[in-house]
């Protein structure tokens, strides 16, 4: 149990009786003892530690009580401290205090929640890099340079009778171009970052009985979908989570796309078509051992505008399908023998990750809020670049520069509105 605030140590001493009566509560040292209630009755045998600021998570005084995990024990201790005058922390309040006290900036605080909810090793590593300040350092590097430029421009405003030296203008132009390039490099990582953190959605599409469920079971590593030789076994969307080459994905098996008068099959096809526009990648399956049929073309037409791979199945049989109608990259596989499956998995991971390699030390953004702020800042810098070239008044240049810094400040928290802060920390779990 964690208590944070100026009364933390007093609260601990009220109910904690150390085994050593001479305990002096040195910071960051565990003490053995008993929690007792107001009547002196034992509640639990515990270990307790006092942590003096600023070497604490919140930078406030912090106490932790390590009790047994029984719900009744926990409830009893909580009741003691509630009656003493303490209250339960709100969602994300500990991390919010760390942010307010300057231990973390806002991007680091947001990453704490991402770290808790990470779904794979790659998303864990990415969130951890943000907690440790990789994104913050990059943003600070840009803002620090822009502030120096701002000081220079504002200084010249005070001397309206003199023009800004040509050499300084050229240097500022080069610097702004450099910062625009750095922001572009970061914004390009957003889609991949989102995939690593939230996971990608992959839809298996094709006419009935081409092997969608068999491929789903292979990628999951378990027999999740029913596989039979009877067409139309899958009637509804079947969604399951998996990890492919370090990338968390949601695999969606669909009803076979075909024309039908069966109302259940019609609804399954409708749901599959609606899902196509929402996923990150479509795997369009064609039975390589059978000639291409009208139903294959019907299924292809439903996903022709989606990002997709062609997957030719049943490679263990004689291949007769003419797939020249489809221009997507073709991966021939056999779930029965395992041929081509590792190549397909690698291709999926490469497509989802783009140029990013798992384990890369380069900065990557995962939040829509960060992406929007960076794009807005870049737009202001591009406007500043044009203002310099057109010899606009210095006041116009400074305005664009201030706006660019304002948007970057929304990432670190310097200029983030309170309403946005409340929304961010409300998504945290109670314990953080």
C-alpha positions as a Python dict, from the first residue, in 0.01 Angstrom:
ca = {
    (1, 'X'): (0, 0, 0),
    (2, 'X'): (146, 338, -97),
    (3, 'X'): (82, 666, 86),
    (4, 'X'): (210, 991, -62),
    (5, 'X'): (197, 1339, 87),
    (6, 'X'): (335, 1550, 371),
    (7, 'X'): (158, 1344, 643),
    (8, 'X'): (286, 1009, 519),
    (9, 'X'): (536, 935, 797),
    (10, 'X'): (298, 1053, 1070),
    (11, 'X'): (29, 828, 923),
    (12, 'X'): (266, 529, 926),
    (13, 'X'): (371, 585, 1289),
    (14, 'X'): (8, 605, 1404),
    (15, 'X'): (-69, 238, 1328),
    (16, 'X'): (271, 76, 1268),
    (17, 'X'): (455, -67, 1568),
    (18, 'X'): (813, -158, 1467),
    (19, 'X'): (972, -470, 1610),
    (20, 'X'): (1271, -255, 1706),
    (21, 'X'): (1135, 12, 1940),
    (22, 'X'): (1436, 231, 1856),
    (23, 'X'): (1353, 241, 1483),
    (24, 'X'): (1447, 583, 1348),
    (25, 'X'): (1280, 548, 1007),
    (26, 'X'): (1583, 610, 790),
    (27, 'X'): (1482, 676, 431),
    (28, 'X'): (1457, 383, 192),
    (29, 'X'): (1503, 122, 464),
    (30, 'X'): (1258, -160, 539),
    (31, 'X'): (1131, -206, 894),
    (32, 'X'): (953, -512, 1032),
    (33, 'X'): (654, -465, 1257),
    (34, 'X'): (282, -492, 1325),
    (35, 'X'): (-11, -282, 1208),
    (36, 'X'): (-251, -231, 1501),
    (37, 'X'): (-592, -67, 1517),
    (38, 'X'): (-706, 207, 1755),
    (39, 'X'): (-766, -52, 2028),
    (40, 'X'): (-418, -197, 1995),
    (41, 'X'): (-540, -519, 1828),
    (42, 'X'): (-307, -669, 1568),
    (43, 'X'): (-424, -632, 1208),
    (44, 'X'): (-126, -777, 1020),
    (45, 'X'): (247, -842, 1032),
    (46, 'X'): (407, -616, 772),
    (47, 'X'): (722, -460, 634),
    (48, 'X'): (718, -80, 607),
    (49, 'X'): (946, 174, 439),
    (50, 'X'): (962, 551, 451),
    (51, 'X'): (1105, 735, 149),
    (52, 'X'): (1207, 1095, 192),
    (53, 'X'): (1171, 1342, -96),
    (54, 'X'): (1287, 1403, -359),
    (55, 'X'): (1397, 1039, -408),
    (56, 'X'): (1041, 912, -444),
    (57, 'X'): (804, 839, -731),
    (58, 'X'): (599, 1151, -665),
    (59, 'X'): (883, 1368, -522),
    (60, 'X'): (662, 1399, -210),
    (61, 'X'): (721, 1201, 113),
    (62, 'X'): (611, 842, 49),
    (63, 'X'): (538, 545, 272),
    (64, 'X'): (483, 187, 157),
    (65, 'X'): (328, -87, 370),
    (66, 'X'): (396, -441, 247),
    (67, 'X'): (115, -648, 396),
    (68, 'X'): (-30, -991, 323),
    (69, 'X'): (-255, -1012, 18),
    (70, 'X'): (-578, -1110, 191),
    (71, 'X'): (-864, -884, 85),
    (72, 'X'): (-977, -861, 447),
    (73, 'X'): (-632, -749, 561),
    (74, 'X'): (-615, -486, 287),
    (75, 'X'): (-965, -360, 365),
    (76, 'X'): (-885, -337, 736),
    (77, 'X'): (-570, -129, 678),
    (78, 'X'): (-747, 93, 425),
    (79, 'X'): (-1026, 154, 677),
    (80, 'X'): (-772, 255, 944),
    (81, 'X'): (-616, 516, 723),
    (82, 'X'): (-948, 634, 583),
    (83, 'X'): (-1067, 704, 938),
    (84, 'X'): (-733, 876, 1004),
    (85, 'X'): (-816, 1125, 729),
    (86, 'X'): (-641, 994, 420),
    (87, 'X'): (-829, 931, 97),
    (88, 'X'): (-793, 685, -189),
    (89, 'X'): (-583, 809, -480),
    (90, 'X'): (-763, 904, -798),
    (91, 'X'): (-679, 733, -1126),
    (92, 'X'): (-324, 828, -1224),
    (93, 'X'): (-281, 1060, -926),
    (94, 'X'): (61, 931, -822),
    (95, 'X'): (196, 985, -1172),
    (96, 'X'): (19, 1321, -1190),
    (97, 'X'): (201, 1429, -872),
    (98, 'X'): (529, 1316, -1029),
    (99, 'X'): (448, 1532, -1331),
    (100, 'X'): (343, 1837, -1127),
    (101, 'X'): (656, 1810, -913),
    (102, 'X'): (879, 1796, -1221),
    (103, 'X'): (1003, 1439, -1191),
    (104, 'X'): (844, 1347, -1524),
    (105, 'X'): (732, 1558, -1815),
    (106, 'X'): (392, 1487, -1968),
    (107, 'X'): (516, 1256, -2244),
    (108, 'X'): (700, 1045, -1984),
    (109, 'X'): (393, 1036, -1761),
    (110, 'X'): (174, 918, -2051),
    (111, 'X'): (425, 644, -2125),
    (112, 'X'): (378, 500, -1775),
    (113, 'X'): (26, 394, -1874),
    (114, 'X'): (157, 257, -2206),
    (115, 'X'): (418, 57, -2017),
    (116, 'X'): (155, -98, -1791),
    (117, 'X'): (-66, -195, -2085),
    (118, 'X'): (210, -305, -2327),
    (119, 'X'): (113, -618, -2520),
    (120, 'X'): (450, -740, -2646),
    (121, 'X'): (823, -711, -2590),
    (122, 'X'): (849, -447, -2863),
    (123, 'X'): (567, -233, -2720),
    (124, 'X'): (718, -272, -2372),
    (125, 'X'): (1057, -157, -2497),
    (126, 'X'): (903, 137, -2682),
    (127, 'X'): (701, 254, -2381),
    (128, 'X'): (1005, 214, -2154),
    (129, 'X'): (1215, 432, -2386),
    (130, 'X'): (953, 707, -2350),
    (131, 'X'): (943, 671, -1971),
    (132, 'X'): (1321, 706, -1970),
    (133, 'X'): (1290, 1025, -2172),
    (134, 'X'): (1393, 938, -2529),
    (135, 'X'): (1105, 1134, -2683),
    (136, 'X'): (1145, 1415, -2428),
    (137, 'X'): (1513, 1460, -2514),
    (138, 'X'): (1435, 1490, -2884),
    (139, 'X'): (1156, 1743, -2826),
    (140, 'X'): (1374, 1940, -2585),
    (141, 'X'): (1656, 1950, -2840),
    (142, 'X'): (1421, 2109, -3094),
    (143, 'X'): (1256, 2353, -2852),
    (144, 'X'): (1593, 2461, -2709),
    (145, 'X'): (1718, 2551, -3057),
    (146, 'X'): (1396, 2731, -3147),
    (147, 'X'): (1404, 2936, -2827),
    (148, 'X'): (1755, 3057, -2912),
    (149, 'X'): (1625, 3163, -3252),
    (150, 'X'): (1329, 3333, -3083),
    (151, 'X'): (1563, 3533, -2856),
    (152, 'X'): (1762, 3650, -3159),
    (153, 'X'): (1454, 3759, -3356),
    (154, 'X'): (1290, 3935, -3062),
    (155, 'X'): (1614, 4119, -2988),
    (156, 'X'): (1615, 4266, -3339),
    (157, 'X'): (1252, 4379, -3301),
    (158, 'X'): (1381, 4623, -3040),
    (159, 'X'): (1600, 4784, -3308),
    (160, 'X'): (1351, 4864, -3588),
    (161, 'X'): (1592, 5107, -3753),
    (162, 'X'): (1832, 4822, -3834),
    (163, 'X'): (1782, 4520, -4061),
    (164, 'X'): (1861, 4169, -3946),
    (165, 'X'): (2203, 4081, -4095),
    (166, 'X'): (2187, 3860, -4404),
    (167, 'X'): (2422, 3609, -4245),
    (168, 'X'): (2190, 3567, -3945),
    (169, 'X'): (1890, 3522, -4173),
    (170, 'X'): (2070, 3248, -4366),
    (171, 'X'): (2165, 3072, -4043),
    (172, 'X'): (1808, 3093, -3914),
    (173, 'X'): (1674, 2958, -4245),
    (174, 'X'): (1911, 2660, -4228),
    (175, 'X'): (1820, 2592, -3865),
    (176, 'X'): (1448, 2603, -3934),
    (177, 'X'): (1493, 2363, -4227),
    (178, 'X'): (1684, 2128, -3997),
    (179, 'X'): (1410, 2135, -3732),
    (180, 'X'): (1140, 2077, -3994),
    (181, 'X'): (1335, 1772, -4109),
    (182, 'X'): (1368, 1641, -3751),
    (183, 'X'): (996, 1680, -3689),
    (184, 'X'): (917, 1505, -4017),
    (185, 'X'): (1142, 1215, -3916),
    (186, 'X'): (948, 1178, -3590),
    (187, 'X'): (598, 1211, -3739),
    (188, 'X'): (676, 942, -3997),
    (189, 'X'): (704, 690, -3713),
    (190, 'X'): (349, 739, -3587),
    (191, 'X'): (172, 460, -3775),
    (192, 'X'): (437, 206, -3684),
    (193, 'X'): (444, 328, -3325),
    (194, 'X'): (68, 294, -3300),
    (195, 'X'): (89, -61, -3434),
    (196, 'X'): (359, -158, -3184),
    (197, 'X'): (168, -13, -2892),
    (198, 'X'): (-195, -90, -2973),
    (199, 'X'): (-148, -383, -3210),
    (200, 'X'): (-244, -420, -3576),
    (201, 'X'): (-558, -574, -3717),
    (202, 'X'): (-523, -834, -3993),
    (203, 'X'): (-825, -963, -4185),
    (204, 'X'): (-833, -1302, -4359),
    (205, 'X'): (-1050, -1278, -4670),
    (206, 'X'): (-1142, -1518, -4950),
    (207, 'X'): (-1416, -1734, -5086),
    (208, 'X'): (-1538, -2028, -4875),
    (209, 'X'): (-1301, -2320, -4811),
    (210, 'X'): (-975, -2160, -4930),
    (211, 'X'): (-796, -2219, -4600),
    (212, 'X'): (-865, -1904, -4395),
    (213, 'X'): (-939, -2087, -4072),
    (214, 'X'): (-639, -2318, -4117),
    (215, 'X'): (-410, -2017, -4157),
    (216, 'X'): (-569, -1848, -3856),
    (217, 'X'): (-504, -2156, -3641),
    (218, 'X'): (-141, -2169, -3755),
    (219, 'X'): (-76, -1803, -3679),
    (220, 'X'): (-238, -1844, -3337),
    (221, 'X'): (-54, -2167, -3262),
    (222, 'X'): (-379, -2337, -3156),
    (223, 'X'): (-696, -2487, -3306),
    (224, 'X'): (-920, -2187, -3248),
    (225, 'X'): (-1132, -2198, -3564),
    (226, 'X'): (-1323, -2505, -3681),
    (227, 'X'): (-1169, -2647, -3998),
    (228, 'X'): (-1372, -2881, -4223),
    (229, 'X'): (-1407, -2951, -4593),
    (230, 'X'): (-1762, -2814, -4576),
    (231, 'X'): (-1783, -2459, -4717),
    (232, 'X'): (-1930, -2190, -4495),
    (233, 'X'): (-1812, -2326, -4159),
    (234, 'X'): (-1725, -1974, -4042),
    (235, 'X'): (-2040, -1758, -4040),
    (236, 'X'): (-1931, -1464, -3823),
    (237, 'X'): (-1614, -1264, -3755),
    (238, 'X'): (-1372, -1455, -3531),
    (239, 'X'): (-1113, -1230, -3362),
    (240, 'X'): (-807, -1350, -3170),
    (241, 'X'): (-488, -1184, -3046),
    (242, 'X'): (-139, -1305, -3136),
    (243, 'X'): (218, -1183, -3175),
    (244, 'X'): (392, -1208, -3512),
    (245, 'X'): (768, -1143, -3512),
    (246, 'X'): (733, -923, -3206),
    (247, 'X'): (433, -728, -3337),
    (248, 'X'): (101, -761, -3147),
    (249, 'X'): (-184, -829, -3390),
    (250, 'X'): (-554, -901, -3386),
    (251, 'X'): (-632, -1173, -3641),
    (252, 'X'): (-985, -1168, -3782),
    (253, 'X'): (-1124, -1472, -3964),
    (254, 'X'): (-1422, -1389, -4183),
    (255, 'X'): (-1709, -1569, -4345),
    (256, 'X'): (-1624, -1676, -4698),
    (257, 'X'): (-1708, -1395, -4939),
    (258, 'X'): (-1959, -1521, -5190),
    (259, 'X'): (-2305, -1449, -5326),
    (260, 'X'): (-2567, -1632, -5124),
    (261, 'X'): (-2939, -1636, -5045),
    (262, 'X'): (-2876, -1774, -4697),
    (263, 'X'): (-2957, -1481, -4461),
    (264, 'X'): (-2687, -1592, -4212),
    (265, 'X'): (-2420, -1608, -4483),
    (266, 'X'): (-2537, -1273, -4624),
    (267, 'X'): (-2494, -1110, -4282),
    (268, 'X'): (-2150, -1270, -4242),
    (269, 'X'): (-2042, -1132, -4580),
    (270, 'X'): (-2178, -787, -4491),
    (271, 'X'): (-1978, -781, -4168),
    (272, 'X'): (-1662, -896, -4345),
    (273, 'X'): (-1695, -621, -4608),
    (274, 'X'): (-1749, -356, -4341),
    (275, 'X'): (-1437, -474, -4156),
    (276, 'X'): (-1212, -452, -4463),
    (277, 'X'): (-1193, -71, -4454),
    (278, 'X'): (-1099, -70, -4084),
    (279, 'X'): (-798, -305, -4071),
    (280, 'X'): (-425, -248, -4120),
    (281, 'X'): (-371, -543, -4357),
    (282, 'X'): (-583, -787, -4556),
    (283, 'X'): (-463, -1137, -4635),
    (284, 'X'): (-654, -1232, -4952),
    (285, 'X'): (-654, -1612, -4987),
    (286, 'X'): (-688, -1808, -5307),
    (287, 'X'): (-687, -2189, -5327),
    (288, 'X'): (-383, -2261, -5545),
    (289, 'X'): (-498, -2617, -5616),
    (290, 'X'): (-821, -2502, -5784),
    (291, 'X'): (-889, -2280, -6088),
    (292, 'X'): (-985, -1924, -6000),
    (293, 'X'): (-1363, -1898, -5973),
    (294, 'X'): (-1612, -1616, -5996),
    (295, 'X'): (-1634, -1618, -5615),
    (296, 'X'): (-1258, -1543, -5596),
    (297, 'X'): (-1311, -1238, -5815),
    (298, 'X'): (-1611, -1139, -5602),
    (299, 'X'): (-1395, -1156, -5287),
    (300, 'X'): (-1111, -969, -5459),
    (301, 'X'): (-1342, -687, -5564),
    (302, 'X'): (-1448, -639, -5201),
    (303, 'X'): (-1092, -565, -5085),
    (304, 'X'): (-924, -428, -5399),
    (305, 'X'): (-865, -86, -5239),
    (306, 'X'): (-728, -220, -4910),
    (307, 'X'): (-359, -275, -4819),
    (308, 'X'): (-330, -646, -4889),
    (309, 'X'): (-118, -953, -4962),
    (310, 'X'): (-224, -1232, -5194),
    (311, 'X'): (-184, -1566, -5018),
    (312, 'X'): (-200, -1872, -5242),
    (313, 'X'): (-285, -2172, -5025),
    (314, 'X'): (-242, -2551, -5044),
    (315, 'X'): (109, -2538, -5191),
    (316, 'X'): (147, -2909, -5112),
    (317, 'X'): (-96, -2984, -5399),
    (318, 'X'): (-54, -2922, -5772),
    (319, 'X'): (-89, -2550, -5839),
    (320, 'X'): (-338, -2459, -6113),
    (321, 'X'): (-479, -2123, -5999),
    (322, 'X'): (-408, -1830, -6236),
    (323, 'X'): (-366, -1533, -6001),
    (324, 'X'): (-255, -1284, -6267),
    (325, 'X'): (-574, -1084, -6202),
    (326, 'X'): (-419, -969, -5875),
    (327, 'X'): (-115, -736, -5857),
    (328, 'X'): (-47, -773, -5484),
    (329, 'X'): (262, -948, -5355),
    (330, 'X'): (198, -1321, -5367),
    (331, 'X'): (297, -1560, -5087),
    (332, 'X'): (241, -1929, -5160),
    (333, 'X'): (192, -2139, -4846),
    (334, 'X'): (90, -2480, -4721),
    (335, 'X'): (-42, -2504, -4367),
    (336, 'X'): (-17, -2882, -4397),
    (337, 'X'): (360, -2889, -4464),
    (338, 'X'): (459, -2547, -4331),
    (339, 'X'): (597, -2428, -4666),
    (340, 'X'): (610, -2050, -4705),
    (341, 'X'): (457, -1974, -4367),
    (342, 'X'): (767, -1821, -4208),
    (343, 'X'): (818, -1602, -4514),
    (344, 'X'): (459, -1484, -4484),
    (345, 'X'): (503, -1401, -4114),
    (346, 'X'): (823, -1207, -4187),
    (347, 'X'): (650, -1016, -4467),
    (348, 'X'): (361, -924, -4236),
    (349, 'X'): (602, -793, -3971),
    (350, 'X'): (804, -598, -4229),
    (351, 'X'): (488, -440, -4368),
    (352, 'X'): (359, -337, -4025),
    (353, 'X'): (692, -207, -3896),
    (354, 'X'): (802, -24, -4209),
    (355, 'X'): (1163, 91, -4173),
    (356, 'X'): (1158, 48, -3796),
    (357, 'X'): (1341, -253, -3654),
    (358, 'X'): (1242, -399, -3318),
    (359, 'X'): (1513, -294, -3076),
    (360, 'X'): (1590, 30, -3259),
    (361, 'X'): (1705, 317, -3041),
    (362, 'X'): (1545, 582, -3263),
    (363, 'X'): (1261, 790, -3124),
    (364, 'X'): (905, 689, -3214),
    (365, 'X'): (569, 839, -3128),
    (366, 'X'): (261, 638, -3039),
    (367, 'X'): (5, 900, -2932),
    (368, 'X'): (-233, 1082, -3168),
    (369, 'X'): (-195, 1388, -2944),
    (370, 'X'): (181, 1397, -3000),
    (371, 'X'): (139, 1350, -3375),
    (372, 'X'): (-110, 1637, -3402),
    (373, 'X'): (113, 1869, -3198),
    (374, 'X'): (418, 1791, -3410),
    (375, 'X'): (228, 1845, -3735),
    (376, 'X'): (97, 2181, -3610),
    (377, 'X'): (446, 2285, -3501),
    (378, 'X'): (590, 2183, -3837),
    (379, 'X'): (324, 2385, -4020),
    (380, 'X'): (420, 2694, -3818),
    (381, 'X'): (788, 2641, -3894),
    (382, 'X'): (712, 2607, -4264),
    (383, 'X'): (518, 2933, -4243),
    (384, 'X'): (819, 3091, -4070),
    (385, 'X'): (1044, 2960, -4346),
    (386, 'X'): (826, 3130, -4609),
    (387, 'X'): (811, 3450, -4402),
    (388, 'X'): (1191, 3469, -4399),
    (389, 'X'): (1214, 3411, -4774),
    (390, 'X'): (951, 3678, -4846),
    (391, 'X'): (1121, 3925, -4610),
    (392, 'X'): (809, 3952, -4392),
    (393, 'X'): (813, 4170, -4079),
    (394, 'X'): (1002, 4026, -3781),
    (395, 'X'): (680, 4032, -3577),
    (396, 'X'): (526, 3780, -3820),
    (397, 'X'): (830, 3554, -3792),
    (398, 'X'): (822, 3566, -3413),
    (399, 'X'): (448, 3486, -3411),
    (400, 'X'): (505, 3168, -3615),
    (401, 'X'): (794, 3072, -3391),
    (402, 'X'): (592, 3121, -3073),
    (403, 'X'): (311, 2908, -3215),
    (404, 'X'): (556, 2631, -3307),
    (405, 'X'): (692, 2632, -2952),
    (406, 'X'): (340, 2635, -2808),
    (407, 'X'): (250, 2315, -2993),
    (408, 'X'): (575, 2144, -2891),
    (409, 'X'): (500, 2248, -2533),
    (410, 'X'): (178, 2047, -2547),
    (411, 'X'): (388, 1730, -2572),
    (412, 'X'): (605, 1808, -2270),
    (413, 'X'): (313, 1957, -2076),
    (414, 'X'): (438, 2316, -2064),
    (415, 'X'): (137, 2448, -2257),
    (416, 'X'): (-112, 2162, -2219),
    (417, 'X'): (-463, 2277, -2111),
    (418, 'X'): (-598, 2142, -1781),
    (419, 'X'): (-886, 1971, -1960),
    (420, 'X'): (-637, 1766, -2165),
    (421, 'X'): (-437, 1679, -1853),
    (422, 'X'): (-752, 1551, -1682),
    (423, 'X'): (-832, 1334, -1983),
    (424, 'X'): (-482, 1187, -1994),
    (425, 'X'): (-455, 1091, -1627),
    (426, 'X'): (-815, 968, -1601),
    (427, 'X'): (-715, 675, -1824),
    (428, 'X'): (-458, 549, -1571),
    (429, 'X'): (-529, 268, -1330),
    (430, 'X'): (-584, 361, -965),
    (431, 'X'): (-244, 231, -848),
    (432, 'X'): (-49, 469, -1072),
}
